[in-house]
Amino acid sequence: MNRIVLGAVAALLFVAAGLFWLQGRAEVERGAPPPMPIASRSGPPEPLPSANVAGLRGPTPPEAIEQTNEQRRFRRYDRDGDGRITRHELLSTRTAAFRKLDKDGNNLLTFEEWASATVDKFAQADTDRDLVLTPQEFRTTAPPPKPKAKCSC
């Protein structure tokens, strides 16, 4: 019963605050000066601003680095750019795989459901068991290539 009364009082307070706000806004709008007509403005229109860029030179654009797909994939996981992928770096970028890993089908992915597959994949790739993936070890985690569609042109 108390919740109903408290809810009704809160609703009335919101309505009262809204009415006061609307009345105050109407007073401000009534007291505002009318906009100045375009014809009564004196003088020629103001010129558009311009910048003189003669003789200025911007920074040179960066050079594109030719990389293989595997090198790009490795750099995507290597967050600190040290040439190695730690377990933390690999686990932190796997959030997109959450939807695929729901084992019990309840549309809720527990950390255990997600981490078990990722930890198993990391352990399988880490052949020397030093808890760090080298580029050669990381290459084994690549998804299988998708078959190319045969064109029936």
HELIX and SHEET records of a PDB file:
HELIX    1   1 ASN A    2  GLY A   31  1                                  30    
HELIX    2   2 ASN A   69  TYR A   77  1                                   9    
HELIX    3   3 ARG A   87  SER A   92  1                                   6    
HELIX    4   4 THR A   95  LEU A  101  5                                   7    
HELIX    5   5 PHE A  111  ALA A  125  1                                  15    
HELIX    6   6 PRO A  135  ARG A  139  1                                   5    
SHEET    1   A 2 ILE A  85  THR A  86  0                                        
SHEET    2   A 2 VAL A 132  LEU A 133 -1                                        
END                                                                             
